[in-house]
Amino acid sequence: QVQLVESGGGLVQAGASLRLSCAASGRSFSSDPMGWFRQAPGKEREFVAAISWRGGNTAYGDSVKGRFTISRDNAKSTVYLQMNNLKVQDTAVYHCAAATRIGPWYRGSVDAFDYWGQGTQVTVSS
């Protein structure tokens, strides 16, 4: 069974940092771009960050540029999202995703990603 399992979420105060992890199992995604998306209650899923299969190319949503960093360790089948200077508006469920088909993953298109994790809650208080 193919799984993407996120971890590392929690409740923090504004200005704090968190690191999310996404562990893959059931198949290897080491040759596939990976990404992070988030969804707040009542809002559409929003692109956060994406990374190429070797990690040499990354893309970020405008609202997180300069604060969040995506990375990956293919030997551990894990993708990370380092989140610094968190803001109340970063509160959401964060989902990890994999793009196994050829498509515009670098544009942050939801449709470019075909495997999804269940998500981890991040809550930022003021």
N, C-alpha and C positions, 0 to 999 in steps of 0.2 A: 504494500500500500504506500503510495507516494504521499509524503507529508511535508509541510513546511510548518514549523512550530516556533512561534515567537515567544520571547521572554524578556524580562528586564523592565517592564512597565511598573508604574506605581504612582503614589501621590507625593508631589514635591511642591516646594514654594517657588514662586517666580524668581528667576535668576539662577536656579539650580541647574544641575546637569544630570543626565541619565544616558545609559548606553543600552540600546536594545540589541538583542541577538535573534537570529533566525536560523534554526538548524534544519537541514534538509535530510530526509531519509526516504528510502524506497527506490530512489534513482539518483543519479548524479546530475547536478546542475552546474558542474564546473565549467562547462562549455557554453553556458547560457547567461545572458544578461539577467540581473536581478534588480528588484526595486522595492521601495517602501512607499506605501500610500497611507492616508489616514482618513477617517470619517468621523465627523462630529454628529451628534444627534440632530436630525432634521436637515442635514446638509449632504451634498453629493460627495462621493469619494474624491479625494484630492491627492494629486501627485506630490510626493515629498522628495524622493531622490532615486537615482538609478545608477547602476555601475555595469560596465562591460565585463565579459567573462574573465579577462585577465586583470581587470581592475585599472586599466590605463586610462579609461574614459569614464567620466561621471557627468551627471546632470542633476540639477536641483530645481525645486519649485522656488518661485520668487520669494515667498514668505519665509523661507528657511535659509536662503543663501547667506553664507558667512557665519551661520550659527550651527548648522548640522553638517556632519561628515559621514559619508557612506564608505564602507570598506568591506573586503571579503577575504576569507582564508579558505581557499579551495581544498586544501589538505584536510581541513576540519569540516568541510561542507557547511560553512557558516557565513552569514552576511551580518554586518553590524551597522548600527546607526548611532553615532555619537551625537547627542543633542546637548548643546550648551546654551546658556542664557535663556532658559525656557520662559515662555510667556503664557499668560492665561489662555490666549487664543490658540495655543498648541494643544490644548486639551482635546483628546480624540482617542478612538481605537486605531492603533497602528497595525497595518497589515503588511506582511512580506509577500512578494510575488516573484514568479519566474517567467521569463519570456523564452519559450522553446521554439517558437516559430519566427521566421524572418518578418520583421516589422519595425515600426518607428519607436522602439523602446526608449530612445534618447529624448523623445518629445514628451515622455511621460503619459502616453496614451494608455488608458485603462485597457483598451481592447488589444493592445500589444502583449499583454501578460495573460498567460493561460493557466498558471498554477497559483493558488492563493492559500495563505494561512488563515487561521481563525482570528488572529489579532490579539493584541495585548493593550490594556487600557493605560493611558497616560493622562493623569489629572494634575493640572498646575493651578495652585491656589495663589491668590494675591496677598 
